[in-house]
Amino acid sequence: MIQFRKFAGAVSRRALIVGAASMAASLGFGAAGAKAQDAGLGTPEQPVEVRMIANEAFANQWQTLMVPEFNKSYPNVKVTIDGVPYVELLAKSMLDATGPSPTYDIIIADDPWVPQLAEVGALLDLKSPEVQAWTDADYAWDDFNAAPLAAGEWKGVQYGVPLRSNMLMMFVNKALYEKAGVPVPTPDLTWDQYLEQAPKLVQDTDGDGKVDAWAIDTYFVREPLTPTIWQTIMNSNGGQLLDDNGKPAFNNEIGVAALETHKKLLDFAPTGAVSHGFSEALQAFRQGLVATMFNWGSVFKGSAIDEKTTTLKPEQVGIQVMPAGSTGPGAHRGIWNGTVSAKSEHPQAAWAVLQWLSSKEGEAWHSANLGVFPARKSTLAATPAEPWLVPVFAALQQAYDAAEKGEMWRIRNPRSDAAQQILADEVSRALAGQVSAAEALQVAADKIEKVLD
């Protein structure tokens, strides 16, 4: 394969690619003609190889199902996806992207990682003139909901696009609500109303005198995602993690009350729930042991539709925004962003993969076939291909609107992972009863201020 290198007085490889694309367009080739003429997207004789690093939770599914679909439009771009455990993904992505000869053209980055990757110069600006020359005219950036799109932005530069748009949501077992004689929740449900109803949802469903169903299960264990529950309660009451100067702003009356509410949930959760996280809460809900679950919306299909993974029926499961506080309903953003390595040898082909995945066409295919949540307003407003997605799309749009209004996401900073771990440690101490909510948040604020400085 020919290697293009920049040197004094020479034309860069990327400039040649852009020029070729522009010439194809000016000669009247349509989008398909430009693709065929553009060496940046490969040819049958010389296909382009693109490598992606992604969370192992969905990497294999993408490799086996998504890539063949993508290749119907781009047959000469060969995509290889390496799955990495979540806990190792950021470190491996950073190490590769900052090395002299990166392996990966595409990095799939979790919501809070974009600032860290961007700050070290690892990512390509997706709205630069160079990349815009490779972008379809109908890509419609303004069609994205603001909250998921903002996850890929840092300091005014768009480094990523939303590919797997997730939100923290409220799942409802309608059968347990009806058995307890409690009204099935609506998006208007407040935190105060929820806590009023919770004791009734701790019940003996089979009449043997023993409690066998509880009101709630969610994140309580010491781990980085546990603080998102507390933060969502706080945000819904007008609280924020940081002030306008980037200083901790959560160690106040609103933050303390929210953490006390998070702890109060343990009174209505299964025995031993203080050690529960994502998997334990999910298992309890799918087995019909809890009336509600606060968890990531992407688990809906496996909780309500897939008979292999759940004991519940579709008509038994509801999904909606989390309870409302004084300023509106709760939600929390969790977006997987598609980014292009700044050192990629095949940036146009890498962008073609991400552009297809995040396009209107790609989102429709993704949601219908893999149950992945879309980020575009037009996708959510359209009638989905699968009936089970109708309530999901409605709830997701409400969650995006709430997240945008309340800035419901984790700290945006190159040191966000360190800050999140501090929150995990201190929130966990409060939930376990080792310290008061006020003390935990003051300690967290002092530590995070030093970390972010």
C-alpha positions as CSV (number, residue, x, y, z in Angstrom):
1,M,0.0,0.0,0.0
2,I,1.3,3.5,-0.9
3,Q,2.3,5.5,2.2
4,F,1.8,9.3,1.9
5,R,4.0,11.5,4.0
6,K,4.0,15.3,4.5
7,F,7.2,17.1,3.7
8,A,8.2,20.6,2.6
9,G,6.8,21.6,-0.8
10,A,4.7,18.5,-1.1
11,V,0.9,18.1,-1.1
12,S,-0.4,16.2,2.0
13,R,-2.2,12.8,1.6
14,R,-5.3,14.3,3.1
15,A,-5.3,17.3,0.7
16,L,-5.1,14.8,-2.2
17,I,-8.1,12.9,-0.8
18,V,-10.2,16.1,-0.3
19,G,-9.2,17.3,-3.8
20,A,-10.3,14.0,-5.3
21,A,-13.6,14.1,-3.6
22,S,-14.2,17.7,-4.7
23,M,-13.3,16.9,-8.3
24,A,-15.7,14.0,-8.3
25,A,-18.5,16.2,-7.1
26,S,-17.7,18.9,-9.5
27,L,-17.8,16.5,-12.4
28,G,-21.3,15.5,-11.5
29,F,-20.7,12.2,-9.7
30,G,-23.4,11.7,-7.1
31,A,-22.6,10.5,-3.6
32,A,-22.2,7.0,-4.8
33,G,-19.9,8.2,-7.6
34,A,-17.8,10.2,-5.2
35,K,-17.4,7.1,-3.0
36,A,-16.3,5.0,-5.9
37,Q,-13.8,7.6,-7.1
38,D,-12.4,8.4,-3.7
39,A,-9.3,6.4,-2.8
40,G,-9.8,7.4,0.8
41,L,-12.7,4.9,0.9
42,G,-10.7,2.2,-0.9
43,T,-11.2,0.3,-4.1
44,P,-12.0,-3.3,-4.9
45,E,-8.3,-3.8,-5.7
46,Q,-7.0,-1.9,-2.7
47,P,-9.6,-1.9,0.2
48,V,-8.9,0.3,3.2
49,E,-8.6,-1.3,6.6
50,V,-9.9,0.4,9.6
51,R,-9.5,-0.7,13.2
52,M,-11.8,0.2,16.1
53,I,-11.4,-0.2,19.9
54,A,-14.7,-0.5,21.8
55,N,-16.3,-1.9,24.9
56,E,-16.4,-5.7,24.7
57,A,-20.0,-5.5,25.8
58,F,-21.1,-4.7,22.3
59,A,-17.9,-5.0,20.1
60,N,-18.7,-8.5,18.9
61,Q,-22.3,-7.6,18.1
62,W,-21.1,-4.8,16.0
63,Q,-18.5,-6.9,14.3
64,T,-20.9,-9.7,13.4
65,L,-24.0,-7.7,12.6
66,M,-23.2,-4.0,12.1
67,V,-20.1,-4.3,9.9
68,P,-21.8,-6.4,7.2
69,E,-24.7,-3.9,7.0
70,F,-22.2,-1.0,6.8
71,N,-20.3,-2.8,4.0
72,K,-23.5,-2.7,1.8
73,S,-22.8,1.0,1.4
74,Y,-19.0,0.9,1.8
75,P,-17.8,-2.4,0.4
76,N,-14.2,-1.4,0.2
77,V,-13.8,-0.3,3.9
78,K,-12.8,-3.4,6.0
79,V,-13.6,-2.8,9.6
80,T,-12.0,-4.8,12.5
81,I,-13.3,-4.2,16.0
82,D,-11.4,-5.1,19.1
83,G,-13.4,-5.5,22.3
84,V,-11.8,-4.4,25.6
85,P,-13.3,-4.7,29.1
86,Y,-14.8,-1.4,30.2
87,V,-12.4,-1.0,33.1
88,E,-9.4,-1.2,30.7
89,L,-10.8,0.7,27.7
90,L,-9.8,4.3,28.6
91,A,-6.3,3.4,29.6
92,K,-5.7,1.3,26.4
93,S,-7.3,4.0,24.2
94,M,-5.1,6.7,25.7
95,L,-1.9,4.6,25.4
96,D,-2.6,3.7,21.8
97,A,-3.7,7.2,20.7
98,T,-0.7,9.0,22.2
99,G,1.8,6.4,20.8
100,P,4.0,7.0,17.8
101,S,2.2,4.5,15.6
102,P,-1.4,4.0,16.8
103,T,-3.2,0.8,16.0
104,Y,-6.7,2.2,16.1
105,D,-8.4,4.6,13.7
106,I,-11.6,4.8,15.8
107,I,-11.9,5.1,19.5
108,I,-15.3,4.5,21.1
109,A,-15.3,6.7,24.2
110,D,-17.6,6.8,27.1
111,D,-19.4,10.0,28.0
112,P,-16.8,11.6,30.4
113,W,-13.7,10.5,28.5
114,V,-13.8,12.9,25.5
115,P,-12.2,15.8,27.4
116,Q,-9.3,13.6,28.5
117,L,-8.7,12.2,25.0
118,A,-9.1,15.6,23.4
119,E,-6.8,17.4,25.8
120,V,-3.8,15.3,24.7
121,G,-4.5,15.9,21.1
122,A,-5.7,12.3,20.4
123,L,-8.9,13.2,18.5
124,L,-9.9,14.6,15.1
125,D,-12.2,17.7,14.9
126,L,-15.2,16.3,13.1
127,K,-16.4,19.7,12.0
128,S,-13.1,20.8,10.5
129,P,-13.2,21.8,6.8
130,E,-11.2,18.6,6.0
131,V,-13.8,16.3,7.6
132,Q,-16.8,18.3,6.4
133,A,-15.5,17.7,2.8
134,W,-16.1,14.0,3.5
135,T,-19.5,14.5,5.2
136,D,-22.8,13.9,3.3
137,A,-24.8,17.0,2.7
138,D,-27.9,15.5,4.4
139,Y,-26.0,14.4,7.6
140,A,-27.9,17.1,9.5
141,W,-25.9,17.9,12.6
142,D,-28.8,20.0,13.9
143,D,-31.1,16.9,14.0
144,F,-29.2,15.5,17.0
145,N,-30.7,16.2,20.4
146,A,-28.4,18.6,22.2
147,A,-27.7,16.5,25.3
148,P,-26.2,13.4,23.5
149,L,-24.4,15.5,20.9
150,A,-22.7,17.6,23.6
151,A,-21.1,14.5,25.1
152,G,-18.7,14.5,22.1
153,E,-17.8,18.2,22.5
154,W,-14.9,19.7,24.4
155,K,-14.0,23.4,24.5
156,G,-16.2,24.2,21.5
157,V,-14.8,21.5,19.3
158,Q,-16.9,18.5,18.2
159,Y,-14.7,15.4,18.6
160,G,-17.3,12.7,18.7
161,V,-20.8,11.7,17.6
162,P,-23.3,9.7,19.7
163,L,-23.5,6.0,18.7
164,R,-25.1,4.3,21.6
165,S,-27.1,6.9,23.4
166,N,-28.1,5.8,26.9
167,M,-30.0,7.5,29.7
168,L,-30.5,6.5,33.3
169,M,-34.3,5.7,33.5
170,M,-37.0,4.3,35.8
171,F,-38.2,0.8,35.0
172,V,-41.6,-0.2,36.4
173,N,-43.0,-3.7,37.1
174,K,-46.7,-2.8,36.6
175,A,-47.9,-6.2,38.0
176,L,-46.2,-5.5,41.4
177,Y,-47.7,-2.0,41.5
178,E,-51.2,-3.3,40.8
179,K,-50.8,-6.1,43.4
180,A,-49.8,-3.5,46.0
181,G,-52.8,-1.3,45.0
182,V,-50.4,1.6,44.1
183,P,-51.0,3.7,40.9
184,V,-48.6,2.8,38.1
185,P,-46.1,5.7,37.9
186,T,-46.3,8.4,35.3
187,P,-43.6,10.9,34.3
188,D,-45.2,13.4,36.7
189,L,-44.3,11.2,39.8
190,T,-42.2,13.2,42.3
191,W,-39.6,11.9,44.6
192,D,-41.8,12.7,47.6
193,Q,-44.6,10.7,46.1
194,Y,-42.3,7.9,45.3
195,L,-41.0,7.6,48.9
196,E,-44.6,7.8,50.2
197,Q,-45.6,4.8,48.0
198,A,-42.4,2.7,48.5
199,P,-43.5,1.1,51.8
200,K,-46.5,-0.4,50.2
201,L,-44.4,-1.9,47.4
202,V,-42.5,-4.0,49.9
203,Q,-44.9,-6.9,50.0
204,D,-45.7,-10.6,50.4
205,T,-47.0,-11.6,47.0
206,D,-47.7,-15.3,47.7
207,G,-49.3,-15.0,51.1
208,D,-46.7,-17.1,53.1
209,G,-46.1,-14.4,55.5
210,K,-42.6,-13.5,54.2
211,V,-41.7,-10.4,52.1
212,D,-40.7,-11.6,48.6
213,A,-41.0,-8.3,46.6
214,W,-39.4,-4.9,47.3
215,A,-39.9,-1.4,46.0
216,I,-36.5,-0.6,44.4
217,D,-33.1,-1.9,43.4
218,T,-30.4,0.2,41.8
219,Y,-26.8,1.3,42.4
220,F,-25.7,1.3,46.0
221,V,-22.2,-0.4,45.8
222,R,-18.9,1.5,45.8
223,E,-18.3,2.0,42.1
224,P,-18.1,5.0,39.7
225,L,-21.6,4.8,38.4
226,T,-23.3,4.7,41.8
227,P,-23.1,8.5,42.3
228,T,-25.2,9.0,39.2
229,I,-28.3,8.1,41.2
230,W,-27.5,10.7,43.9
231,Q,-26.6,13.2,41.2
232,T,-29.9,12.7,39.3
233,I,-31.9,13.3,42.4
234,M,-29.8,16.5,43.1
235,N,-30.1,17.7,39.5
236,S,-33.9,17.3,39.5
237,N,-34.0,19.7,42.5
238,G,-31.8,22.3,40.8
239,G,-28.4,21.2,42.2
240,Q,-25.2,21.0,40.2
241,L,-21.8,19.2,40.5
242,L,-19.7,22.3,39.6
243,D,-20.4,26.0,39.6
244,D,-19.6,28.4,36.8
245,N,-16.0,28.6,37.9
246,G,-15.5,24.8,37.8
247,K,-15.5,24.5,41.6
248,P,-17.5,21.8,43.5
249,A,-21.1,23.0,44.2
250,F,-22.7,19.9,45.5
251,N,-21.8,20.1,49.2
252,N,-24.9,22.1,50.1
253,E,-28.4,21.6,51.3
254,I,-29.6,20.3,48.0
255,G,-26.8,17.9,47.6
256,V,-27.1,16.6,51.1
257,A,-30.9,16.1,50.8
258,A,-30.4,14.2,47.6
259,L,-27.8,11.9,49.1
260,E,-30.1,11.2,52.0
261,T,-32.8,10.3,49.6
262,H,-30.5,7.9,47.8
263,K,-29.7,6.3,51.1
264,K,-33.4,6.2,52.1
265,L,-34.0,3.9,49.0
266,L,-32.1,1.2,50.9
267,D,-35.0,0.9,53.3
268,F,-37.2,-0.4,50.5
269,A,-34.6,-2.5,48.7
270,P,-33.8,-6.2,49.0
271,T,-31.7,-7.4,51.9
272,G,-28.0,-6.8,51.2
273,A,-28.7,-4.2,48.5
274,V,-25.9,-1.9,49.8
275,S,-23.6,-4.2,47.8
276,H,-25.8,-4.1,44.7
277,G,-24.9,-2.4,41.4
278,F,-25.8,-2.7,37.7
279,S,-26.0,-6.6,37.5
280,E,-27.6,-7.3,40.8
281,A,-30.4,-4.7,40.3
282,L,-31.0,-5.9,36.8
283,Q,-31.3,-9.5,37.9
284,A,-33.7,-8.6,40.7
285,F,-35.9,-6.7,38.3
286,R,-36.0,-9.3,35.6
287,Q,-36.9,-12.0,38.2
288,G,-39.9,-9.9,39.3
289,L,-38.4,-9.2,42.8
290,V,-38.6,-5.3,42.7
291,A,-41.4,-2.9,41.6
292,T,-38.9,-0.3,40.2
293,M,-35.4,-0.2,39.1
294,F,-33.2,2.9,38.3
295,N,-30.9,1.7,35.6
296,W,-29.7,2.4,32.0
297,G,-32.4,2.4,29.5
298,S,-30.5,0.1,27.1
299,V,-31.5,-2.9,29.2
300,F,-35.2,-2.5,28.4
301,K,-35.2,-5.1,25.5
302,G,-33.6,-7.7,27.7
303,S,-35.9,-6.9,30.6
304,A,-39.2,-6.8,28.7
305,I,-38.9,-8.5,25.4
306,D,-36.2,-11.2,25.3
307,E,-37.6,-14.4,26.9
308,K,-34.1,-15.7,27.3
309,T,-33.1,-13.1,29.8
310,T,-36.3,-12.1,31.6
311,T,-39.3,-13.6,33.4
312,L,-41.4,-10.5,32.7
313,K,-43.9,-10.0,29.8
314,P,-43.8,-6.8,27.6
315,E,-47.1,-5.6,29.0
316,Q,-45.7,-5.8,32.6
317,V,-42.8,-3.5,32.0
318,G,-42.9,0.3,31.9
319,I,-40.1,2.8,31.2
320,Q,-40.0,6.5,31.9
321,V,-37.9,9.4,33.2
322,M,-36.9,9.1,36.9
323,P,-39.0,10.9,39.5
324,A,-39.3,14.7,39.4
325,G,-37.8,17.1,41.9
326,S,-38.5,20.8,42.3
327,T,-37.2,21.7,38.8
328,G,-38.4,18.7,36.7
329,P,-37.9,15.0,36.1
330,G,-34.7,13.2,36.6
331,A,-32.3,11.7,34.0
332,H,-28.6,11.1,33.6
333,R,-26.7,11.0,30.4
334,G,-24.4,8.0,29.4
335,I,-23.3,8.3,25.7
336,W,-20.9,6.1,23.8
337,N,-19.1,8.5,21.4
338,G,-17.5,7.6,18.1
339,T,-14.2,9.4,17.7
340,V,-11.5,9.4,15.0
341,S,-7.9,9.2,16.1
342,A,-5.9,12.3,15.1
343,K,-3.1,10.1,13.9
344,S,-5.3,7.7,11.8
345,E,-3.8,6.8,8.4
346,H,-7.4,6.4,7.1
347,P,-9.4,9.2,8.6
348,Q,-11.9,9.4,5.8
349,A,-12.8,5.8,6.0
350,A,-12.9,6.0,9.8
351,W,-15.3,8.9,9.5
352,A,-17.4,7.0,7.0
353,V,-18.0,4.3,9.6
354,L,-19.0,6.7,12.3
355,Q,-21.0,8.9,9.9
356,W,-23.0,5.8,8.7
357,L,-23.6,4.6,12.3
358,S,-24.9,8.0,13.5
359,S,-26.8,8.9,10.3
360,K,-30.6,8.7,10.1
361,E,-30.3,5.5,8.2
362,G,-27.8,4.0,10.6
363,E,-29.8,4.9,13.7
364,A,-33.0,3.4,12.2
365,W,-31.1,0.1,11.5
366,H,-29.4,0.2,14.8
367,S,-32.5,0.6,16.9
368,A,-34.6,-1.9,15.0
369,N,-32.0,-4.6,14.8
370,L,-29.9,-4.2,18.0
371,G,-32.2,-2.2,20.2
372,V,-29.7,0.6,20.5
373,F,-31.1,4.0,21.4
374,P,-30.9,6.8,18.8
375,A,-29.9,10.4,19.4
376,R,-31.7,12.1,16.5
377,K,-34.9,14.0,17.0
378,S,-36.2,12.8,13.6
379,T,-35.6,9.1,14.6
380,L,-37.4,9.5,17.9
381,A,-40.3,11.3,16.3
382,A,-40.8,8.7,13.6
383,T,-42.7,5.4,14.1
384,P,-40.1,2.8,15.0
385,A,-39.8,-0.4,13.1
386,E,-40.5,-2.5,16.3
387,P,-43.6,-1.8,18.4
388,W,-41.8,-2.3,21.7
389,L,-39.7,0.8,20.9
390,V,-42.7,3.2,20.9
391,P,-42.8,3.8,24.7
392,V,-39.0,3.7,24.8
393,F,-38.6,6.5,22.2
394,A,-41.1,8.6,24.0
395,A,-39.3,8.2,27.3
396,L,-35.9,8.7,25.7
397,Q,-37.0,12.1,24.2
398,Q,-38.3,13.2,27.6
399,A,-35.0,12.1,29.2
400,Y,-32.9,14.0,26.7
401,D,-34.9,17.2,27.3
402,A,-34.5,16.8,31.1
403,A,-30.8,16.2,30.8
404,E,-30.3,19.2,28.6
405,K,-32.2,21.5,30.9
406,G,-30.6,20.2,34.1
407,E,-27.1,19.5,32.7
408,M,-27.5,16.0,34.0
409,W,-24.1,14.4,33.3
410,R,-20.9,13.6,35.0
411,I,-18.1,16.1,35.5
412,R,-16.7,17.3,32.2
413,N,-12.9,17.7,32.7
414,P,-9.7,15.8,31.7
415,R,-9.6,14.6,35.3
416,S,-13.2,13.4,35.3
417,D,-12.3,9.8,36.1
418,A,-10.4,10.7,39.2
419,A,-13.2,13.0,40.3
420,Q,-15.8,10.3,39.7
421,Q,-13.8,7.8,41.8
422,I,-13.7,10.3,44.7
423,L,-17.5,10.7,44.5
424,A,-17.9,6.9,44.4
425,D,-15.8,6.5,47.5
426,E,-17.6,9.2,49.5
427,V,-21.1,8.4,48.3
428,S,-20.5,4.8,49.2
429,R,-19.4,5.8,52.8
430,A,-22.6,7.7,53.2
431,L,-24.8,4.9,51.9
432,A,-23.1,2.4,54.2
433,G,-23.8,4.7,57.2
434,Q,-20.1,5.2,57.9
435,V,-20.4,9.0,57.7
436,S,-23.2,11.5,57.4
437,A,-24.3,12.7,53.9
438,A,-23.0,16.2,54.8
439,E,-19.6,14.9,55.8
440,A,-19.2,12.7,52.8
441,L,-20.0,15.5,50.4
442,Q,-17.7,18.0,52.1
443,V,-14.8,15.5,51.9
444,A,-15.6,14.8,48.3
445,A,-15.7,18.5,47.5
446,D,-12.3,19.2,49.1
447,K,-10.6,16.3,47.3
448,I,-12.2,17.1,43.9
449,E,-11.3,20.8,44.1
450,K,-7.6,19.7,44.4
451,V,-7.9,17.1,41.6
452,L,-9.5,19.5,39.2
453,D,-6.9,22.3,39.9
